[in-house]
Amino acid sequence: DFLPLKCDACEQIFCTDHIAYAQHDCTSAYKKDVQVPVCPLCNTPVPVRRGEMPDVVVGEHIDRDCKSDPAQRKRKIFTNKCLKPGCKQKEMMKVICDQCHKNYCLKHRHPLDHNCSGAGRPLSKAG
């Protein structure tokens, strides 16, 4: 049978011998895969929506939500997020501004670097 068949995942045309995902090494087979991956660290199922790659979703789970000891130790090192809008830097220790009493990264720790709105003493012109 040499009728052309369209793969429902990658939408390419194949014969009946090569229509199976494994036969043509389909790169979009994960879209049709309905298995639920399990986190290798905490052994909990990780929900994956259709069209998402399971490896990416499990990796995000390990970075954010995983309850295993190695994942939590890795995640808790840099927990002090900079409050400057647009900055995503995190530091190991809090760097608190003396004037506005907010937490910033080392790059934005100086009041002039984060447009400080604190009611502190005026800064010198040399600062």
C-alpha positions as a Markdown table, in Angstrom:
| # | Residue | x | y | z |
|---|---|---|---|---|
| 1 | Asp | 0.0 | 0.0 | 0.0 |
| 2 | Phe | 1.7 | 3.2 | -1.2 |
| 3 | Leu | -1.1 | 5.6 | -0.4 |
| 4 | Pro | 0.3 | 8.9 | 1.0 |
| 5 | Leu | -0.6 | 9.3 | 4.7 |
| 6 | Lys | -0.1 | 12.5 | 6.7 |
| 7 | Cys | 1.5 | 12.2 | 10.2 |
| 8 | Asp | -0.9 | 13.7 | 12.7 |
| 9 | Ala | 2.1 | 15.1 | 14.8 |
| 10 | Cys | 4.5 | 16.6 | 12.3 |
| 11 | Glu | 2.1 | 16.8 | 9.3 |
| 12 | Gln | 4.6 | 15.3 | 6.8 |
| 13 | Ile | 3.6 | 12.8 | 4.2 |
| 14 | Phe | 4.7 | 9.1 | 4.5 |
| 15 | Cys | 3.8 | 5.6 | 3.2 |
| 16 | Thr | 2.2 | 3.0 | 5.5 |
| 17 | Asp | 5.6 | 1.5 | 6.4 |
| 18 | His | 6.9 | 4.8 | 7.8 |
| 19 | Ile | 3.8 | 6.5 | 9.2 |
| 20 | Ala | 4.6 | 5.4 | 12.8 |
| 21 | Tyr | 6.4 | 8.0 | 14.9 |
| 22 | Ala | 9.4 | 5.7 | 15.6 |
| 23 | Gln | 9.8 | 4.8 | 11.9 |
| 24 | His | 10.3 | 8.3 | 10.7 |
| 25 | Asp | 11.9 | 9.7 | 13.9 |
| 26 | Cys | 9.1 | 12.2 | 14.4 |
| 27 | Thr | 10.3 | 15.4 | 16.1 |
| 28 | Ser | 6.7 | 16.3 | 17.1 |
| 29 | Ala | 5.7 | 13.0 | 18.7 |
| 30 | Tyr | 5.8 | 14.5 | 22.1 |
| 31 | Lys | 2.6 | 16.5 | 21.2 |
| 32 | Lys | 0.6 | 13.3 | 20.9 |
| 33 | Asp | 2.3 | 11.6 | 23.9 |
| 34 | Val | -0.2 | 11.5 | 26.8 |
| 35 | Gln | 2.1 | 10.0 | 29.5 |
| 36 | Val | 2.6 | 11.9 | 32.7 |
| 37 | Pro | 6.3 | 12.4 | 33.5 |
| 38 | Val | 7.5 | 11.8 | 37.1 |
| 39 | Cys | 10.1 | 14.0 | 38.8 |
| 40 | Pro | 13.3 | 12.0 | 39.2 |
| 41 | Leu | 14.1 | 13.7 | 42.5 |
| 42 | Cys | 10.8 | 13.7 | 44.5 |
| 43 | Asn | 8.9 | 11.0 | 42.5 |
| 44 | Thr | 5.8 | 13.1 | 42.1 |
| 45 | Pro | 3.9 | 13.3 | 38.8 |
| 46 | Val | 4.4 | 16.6 | 36.9 |
| 47 | Pro | 1.4 | 17.8 | 34.8 |
| 48 | Val | 2.3 | 18.6 | 31.2 |
| 49 | Arg | -0.1 | 20.5 | 28.9 |
| 50 | Arg | -0.5 | 19.4 | 25.3 |
| 51 | Gly | 2.2 | 20.8 | 23.1 |
| 52 | Glu | 4.7 | 21.3 | 25.9 |
| 53 | Met | 8.0 | 19.3 | 26.0 |
| 54 | Pro | 8.0 | 17.1 | 29.1 |
| 55 | Asp | 11.8 | 17.6 | 29.7 |
| 56 | Val | 11.3 | 21.4 | 29.9 |
| 57 | Val | 8.4 | 21.1 | 32.3 |
| 58 | Val | 10.1 | 18.7 | 34.6 |
| 59 | Gly | 13.2 | 21.0 | 34.6 |
| 60 | Glu | 11.1 | 23.9 | 35.6 |
| 61 | His | 9.4 | 21.8 | 38.3 |
| 62 | Ile | 12.9 | 21.0 | 39.7 |
| 63 | Asp | 13.9 | 24.6 | 39.7 |
| 64 | Arg | 10.7 | 25.9 | 41.4 |
| 65 | Asp | 8.4 | 23.4 | 43.0 |
| 66 | Cys | 10.4 | 20.3 | 43.8 |
| 67 | Lys | 10.4 | 19.2 | 47.4 |
| 68 | Ser | 13.5 | 17.1 | 47.3 |
| 69 | Asp | 16.6 | 18.0 | 49.4 |
| 70 | Pro | 19.1 | 18.7 | 46.6 |
| 71 | Ala | 16.6 | 20.9 | 44.7 |
| 72 | Gln | 15.7 | 22.9 | 47.8 |
| 73 | Arg | 19.4 | 23.4 | 48.8 |
| 74 | Lys | 20.2 | 24.6 | 45.2 |
| 75 | Arg | 17.2 | 27.0 | 45.1 |
| 76 | Lys | 17.6 | 28.6 | 48.5 |
| 77 | Ile | 21.1 | 30.0 | 47.9 |
| 78 | Phe | 20.1 | 33.1 | 46.0 |
| 79 | Thr | 16.7 | 34.2 | 47.4 |
| 80 | Asn | 17.1 | 37.9 | 47.9 |
| 81 | Lys | 15.6 | 39.5 | 44.7 |
| 82 | Cys | 16.5 | 43.0 | 43.7 |
| 83 | Leu | 13.5 | 45.4 | 43.9 |
| 84 | Lys | 14.7 | 47.7 | 41.1 |
| 85 | Pro | 12.0 | 47.4 | 38.3 |
| 86 | Gly | 13.3 | 45.3 | 35.5 |
| 87 | Cys | 16.2 | 43.7 | 37.4 |
| 88 | Lys | 16.1 | 40.0 | 37.9 |
| 89 | Gln | 19.3 | 39.6 | 39.9 |
| 90 | Lys | 19.3 | 37.7 | 43.2 |
| 91 | Glu | 21.9 | 37.9 | 45.9 |
| 92 | Met | 22.9 | 35.4 | 48.7 |
| 93 | Met | 22.6 | 38.1 | 51.4 |
| 94 | Lys | 20.2 | 41.1 | 51.7 |
| 95 | Val | 21.6 | 44.4 | 50.7 |
| 96 | Ile | 19.3 | 46.9 | 52.3 |
| 97 | Cys | 19.3 | 50.6 | 51.4 |
| 98 | Asp | 19.8 | 52.9 | 54.4 |
| 99 | Gln | 17.3 | 55.4 | 53.1 |
| 100 | Cys | 14.3 | 53.5 | 51.7 |
| 101 | His | 15.0 | 50.2 | 53.6 |
| 102 | Lys | 14.4 | 48.0 | 50.5 |
| 103 | Asn | 16.5 | 45.1 | 49.2 |
| 104 | Tyr | 18.6 | 45.6 | 46.1 |
| 105 | Cys | 21.4 | 43.7 | 44.2 |
| 106 | Leu | 25.0 | 44.8 | 44.4 |
| 107 | Lys | 24.7 | 46.8 | 41.2 |
| 108 | His | 21.7 | 48.8 | 42.4 |
| 109 | Arg | 22.6 | 49.1 | 46.1 |
| 110 | His | 23.5 | 52.8 | 45.9 |
| 111 | Pro | 20.5 | 55.2 | 46.3 |
| 112 | Leu | 21.4 | 56.9 | 43.0 |
| 113 | Asp | 21.3 | 53.6 | 41.2 |
| 114 | His | 17.8 | 52.7 | 42.1 |
| 115 | Asn | 16.2 | 56.2 | 42.2 |
| 116 | Cys | 15.7 | 56.0 | 45.9 |
| 117 | Ser | 12.5 | 57.6 | 47.2 |
| 118 | Gly | 13.5 | 57.2 | 50.9 |
| 119 | Ala | 13.4 | 60.2 | 53.2 |
| 120 | Gly | 17.0 | 60.0 | 54.2 |
| 121 | Arg | 19.6 | 62.8 | 54.4 |
| 122 | Pro | 20.5 | 64.4 | 51.1 |
| 123 | Leu | 23.3 | 62.8 | 49.1 |
| 124 | Ser | 26.5 | 64.7 | 48.4 |
| 125 | Lys | 27.2 | 65.8 | 44.9 |
| 126 | Ala | 30.3 | 63.7 | 44.8 |
| 127 | Gly | 28.4 | 60.5 | 45.7 |
